């Protein structure tokens, strides 16, 4: 065994090396804000040519190239993630009031007023409200029972 491979040297090395110790499962990782090599190489290739490339895409779009037009428009006006919707829902003041509200949401989907994804998002909000109402109701019942018990 060489001097570099002695058990005491390995123990010292492992004591300093904390990459895979509890609380640090993956090592230090890449520094925040750093960019990967592929992106850096692409940036270097396009350095100084970005304006010419963009102008060429614009020219192609003007000539009727649909793909070029789609590419430019997708950068100018990104796809919308969501939109405001206007539904006339009944008031939800008790857990039982959620049922008619969900019925109205189902009607809106069936009529094409909102998408199923939008309906799911609104239903999730109603579910949150239902849970909050039930929590308040349960707390009130517990407090009433505790008052009754302490008499």
ABEGO torsion letter per residue (X at the ends): XBAAABAAAAAAAAAABAAABBGBAAEAEBBBGBBBAAAAAAAAAABGAAAAAAAAAAAAAAAGBAAAAAAAAAAABBBBABBBBBBBBBBBABAAAAAAAAAAAAAAAAAGABBAAAAAAAAAAAAAAAAAAAAAAAAAAAAAAAAAAAX
